[in-house]
Amino acid sequence: MKRFDDFIATLDGPQLLALFEHGDGVMTDLAASARLRPEQIDVLVRLMEESNPSWSPDVAYQLIANQECTPGQIEWLIGWCDDPGTWDIACGKHPGGERALVRAADAYTALRYAHHIAPDLMAGFARGIDSTVWNARQAANRLRRRHDFTGEADSILTAKGL
């Protein structure tokens, strides 16, 4: 480790940044293996939000699966969820479970990965569809295909002409 520490000490800021941004798997390995403090996770998530690098979903998975994230951090990270396994791990680690993550996630993510969406949240998703956008009908149909779709949500969509 001494030689590695010596090498790292020779790197300047731009070199470290290049390593983190472009190093193959460096950020994913960091999220998977290093014991990150909550404040380090916060900084890493802000970096992901600002630059939206291609490694964000992999890092989000590793942070959720391998780090002691706060409930707020899990809610923040779920936006990069691109896999049902990541969703399930997050639900198991969040004290509020799936219901809390459905509330925190964007509608697309929640509809895609949630096992169950409560009626009040389903109605909220229906209210959130803007009937004037080009893909409103597609969004409405995505809701209607769910096994837990409710009559209230259907009434909301029907009133919007969807």
C-alpha positions as CSV (number, residue, x, y, z in Angstrom):
1,M,0.0,0.0,0.0
2,K,2.9,2.3,0.6
3,R,3.7,2.6,-3.1
4,F,0.1,3.2,-4.0
5,D,-0.1,5.9,-1.3
6,D,3.1,7.4,-2.7
7,F,1.7,7.4,-6.2
8,I,-1.7,8.9,-5.2
9,A,0.2,11.7,-3.4
10,T,1.9,12.7,-6.7
11,L,-1.5,13.3,-8.5
12,D,-2.8,16.8,-8.7
13,G,-6.5,17.8,-8.7
14,P,-7.1,17.6,-12.5
15,Q,-5.4,14.2,-12.7
16,L,-7.5,12.9,-9.8
17,L,-10.6,14.3,-11.5
18,A,-9.7,12.6,-14.8
19,L,-9.2,9.3,-13.0
20,F,-12.6,9.5,-11.3
21,E,-14.4,10.7,-14.4
22,H,-12.8,8.5,-17.0
23,G,-11.1,5.7,-15.2
24,D,-12.8,2.4,-16.2
25,G,-14.8,1.4,-13.2
26,V,-12.9,3.5,-10.7
27,M,-16.1,5.2,-9.3
28,T,-18.0,1.9,-9.2
29,D,-15.2,0.2,-7.4
30,L,-14.9,3.1,-4.9
31,A,-18.7,2.9,-4.2
32,A,-18.5,-0.9,-3.9
33,S,-15.4,-1.3,-1.8
34,A,-14.5,1.9,0.2
35,R,-16.2,2.5,3.5
36,L,-17.6,5.9,2.6
37,R,-18.8,8.3,5.2
38,P,-22.3,9.8,4.8
39,E,-20.9,13.2,3.9
40,Q,-18.7,11.6,1.2
41,I,-21.8,9.9,-0.3
42,D,-23.5,13.2,-0.3
43,V,-20.7,14.8,-2.3
44,L,-20.5,11.9,-4.7
45,V,-24.3,12.0,-5.4
46,R,-24.1,15.8,-6.0
47,L,-21.3,15.1,-8.5
48,M,-23.5,12.5,-10.2
49,E,-26.4,15.0,-10.3
50,E,-24.3,17.8,-11.8
51,S,-22.5,15.9,-14.5
52,N,-24.8,12.8,-15.0
53,P,-21.9,10.6,-16.0
54,S,-22.5,7.2,-17.7
55,W,-21.4,5.4,-14.5
56,S,-24.2,6.9,-12.3
57,P,-26.5,3.8,-12.4
58,D,-23.6,1.5,-11.5
59,V,-22.4,3.7,-8.7
60,A,-26.0,4.2,-7.4
61,Y,-26.4,0.4,-7.2
62,Q,-23.1,0.0,-5.4
63,L,-23.9,2.7,-3.0
64,I,-27.3,1.3,-2.2
65,A,-26.0,-2.3,-2.0
66,N,-22.7,-1.8,-0.2
67,Q,-22.8,1.4,1.8
68,E,-24.6,2.5,4.9
69,C,-26.7,5.2,3.2
70,T,-29.2,7.3,5.0
71,P,-32.9,7.1,4.0
72,G,-32.5,10.4,2.3
73,Q,-29.5,9.2,0.3
74,I,-31.4,6.1,-0.8
75,E,-34.3,8.3,-1.9
76,W,-31.8,10.5,-3.8
77,L,-30.1,7.5,-5.4
78,I,-33.2,5.7,-6.5
79,G,-33.5,8.2,-9.4
80,W,-30.7,6.3,-11.1
81,C,-32.3,2.9,-10.5
82,D,-32.2,0.9,-13.8
83,D,-32.7,-2.5,-12.5
84,P,-35.3,-4.4,-10.4
85,G,-32.6,-5.8,-8.1
86,T,-31.5,-2.3,-7.2
87,W,-35.1,-1.3,-6.4
88,D,-35.5,-4.4,-4.2
89,I,-32.3,-3.8,-2.3
90,A,-33.3,-0.1,-1.7
91,C,-36.7,-1.1,-0.5
92,G,-35.1,-3.5,2.0
93,K,-32.7,-0.9,3.3
94,H,-35.1,2.0,3.5
95,P,-37.0,2.1,6.8
96,G,-40.1,3.3,5.0
97,G,-39.9,0.4,2.5
98,E,-41.3,0.5,-0.9
99,R,-44.0,3.0,-0.1
100,A,-41.4,5.6,0.8
101,L,-39.4,4.9,-2.4
102,V,-42.5,5.2,-4.6
103,R,-43.1,8.6,-3.1
104,A,-39.5,9.6,-3.6
105,A,-38.9,8.2,-7.1
106,D,-40.1,9.7,-10.4
107,A,-43.3,8.2,-11.8
108,Y,-41.4,6.3,-14.5
109,T,-39.1,4.6,-12.1
110,A,-41.9,3.8,-9.6
111,L,-44.2,2.4,-12.2
112,R,-41.5,0.3,-13.7
113,Y,-40.1,-1.3,-10.5
114,A,-42.5,-1.0,-7.7
115,H,-44.3,-4.2,-6.7
116,H,-47.3,-2.3,-5.3
117,I,-48.4,1.3,-5.5
118,A,-50.9,2.5,-2.9
119,P,-54.2,3.9,-4.3
120,D,-53.4,7.4,-3.1
121,L,-50.0,7.4,-4.9
122,M,-51.6,5.9,-8.0
123,A,-54.1,8.7,-8.0
124,G,-51.3,11.2,-7.6
125,F,-49.5,9.7,-10.6
126,A,-52.7,10.0,-12.6
127,R,-53.1,13.7,-11.6
128,G,-49.5,14.3,-12.5
129,I,-49.9,13.4,-16.2
130,D,-50.2,16.5,-18.4
131,S,-52.8,15.7,-21.0
132,T,-51.3,18.3,-23.4
133,V,-47.9,16.6,-23.8
134,W,-47.3,14.3,-26.8
135,N,-46.8,11.2,-24.7
136,A,-49.7,11.7,-22.3
137,R,-51.7,8.7,-23.7
138,Q,-48.7,6.5,-23.4
139,A,-48.2,7.5,-19.8
140,A,-51.9,6.9,-19.0
141,N,-51.7,3.5,-20.6
142,R,-48.6,2.6,-18.6
143,L,-50.7,3.3,-15.4
144,R,-53.7,1.3,-16.7
145,R,-51.5,-1.8,-17.4
146,R,-50.5,-2.1,-13.7
147,H,-52.1,-4.8,-11.6
148,D,-52.8,-2.2,-8.8
149,F,-54.4,0.4,-11.0
150,T,-57.4,1.9,-9.2
151,G,-60.8,3.2,-10.2
152,E,-60.0,6.6,-8.8
153,A,-56.9,6.8,-11.1
154,D,-59.0,5.7,-14.0
155,S,-61.6,8.4,-13.3
156,I,-58.9,11.0,-13.2
157,L,-57.4,9.9,-16.5
158,T,-60.9,9.7,-18.1
159,A,-61.7,13.2,-17.0
160,K,-58.5,14.4,-18.7
161,G,-59.6,12.7,-21.9
162,L,-57.0,10.0,-21.6
